[in-house]
Amino acid sequence: SANARRASGGELEVAGVPASALTAEFGSPLYVLDEADARARAARIRTSFETAFAAIGATVTVYYAGKAFLSAEVARWMDEEGLAIDVASGGELALALAAGIAPSRLGLHGNNKSLDELDRAVAAGVGAVVLDSAIEIERVADAARRHGVVQRVRLRVNTGVHAHTHEYLATAREDQKFGVPLGEVAGHVARIRSLESLEFLGLHSHIGSQIFDVSGFVEAIGRLLAVHAMLLEGGPVPELNIGGGFGIAYTSVDRVTPIELMAEQLAEAVAREAERNGVAVPNIAIEPGRAVIGPAGLTLYTVGTIKDVEVATAFGSAVRRYVSVDGGMSDNVRPALYGADYSTRIAGRASDAEPVLVRIAGKHCESGDIVVHADYLPGDVAPGDLLAVAATGAYCWSLASNYNYLVRPPVVAVANGAARVIVRGETEADLLARDTGLNPTASGEGA
Ligand code: LLP
């Protein structure tokens, strides 16, 4: 992680706090967020897009995709850095509202929002609801009518473009659950415009996640602006939301496109495609999650056991050193779920020992419970060593589980040499308290 530095003594520090001080105070495993780094990334994304799109006469709204990581503090950091917040469920909505975020600065997503979620969002006055289906157009219109408001909406479009990291696959109609096909857009927009309780803001498209190449976005923008020409015959289309998905570096093989360059290329594409289709340049919205919070986080673990496992290779047998830590797929499911790669370092000390090839394993009873598939650590790595795994700020805590009755670790934020808990960790007592076989009074709680 760009934010963690080695102090002169060889120990990893986050914002001036040594890793060992963090685990001594808050325990291990531990999620650590560098507040200044998260804020700087949020501000940099917003500024680069605002600058690039101002050059073509468009404004930009940046939504932080809360699914990547959401807590009240992080919501407030984003708000203070000028980002709106995208929520994808009633729970995320409740958190953002409780954190004091102005409802007008929230957007609601989801392919199957419940009637209750829609009702709460409309009643709260969320800035926009992203409509995902014909059924939902009617549901949101009804909710708005009941509450006596006009709800702003976007329509999510399945452009047929799905950016898979380095390459994109552009089929006529992609086989996935989100949005409505391009060919149905005009009909749905006509329906939205006919409903007095809805105000049409524009189209939305999200083509994927962990994307390095701009070409998938460019393809989607071309397809969307071609539809704008048709839609403009029936009324205004003030904006275009091109989603999130900007990639980050997890290991040294990930080559990240600087966000300024990404923004410029996207602005060029919007200007070019608008001109080609004879439409005005729309205002733009984006929804990054990972690129804002991912690199600002790291996870600290403590090494428990180490074993050398002999493995067969094409050149004969070799040794793979399995270093097991005190967490795993319950605090970071991404390697097991997506084959995601991470990098690790000894955090608590310096070492001049020769590097050895290691695999960092978790403590769960599954062989797929791996935190880092392959990286190098000094050969003197030993039980009790602290390890840092970089870039765990996005989709780790938010996807965490209690598998094997492990507790979710706390999340601490570090700023200016001081650390504080922003989400407390669970205790075993928390886990046992909700079991009605142990505690009959727990029944009905949370229902
Ligand atoms: N907007 C929409 C509609 C989305 O579905 C997503 C992510 C985002 C924005 C934010 O994407 P980001 O900028 O964070 O890539 N759990 C997976 C990623 C799932 C992304 C789901 N949607 C992972 O850990 O890689």
Residues whose N, C-alpha, C, O or C-beta is under 5 A from the ligand:
A	BS01	LLP	A65 A68 H206 G208 S209 Q210 G243 G244 G245 F246 E287 P288 G289 R290 A291 R334 Y395
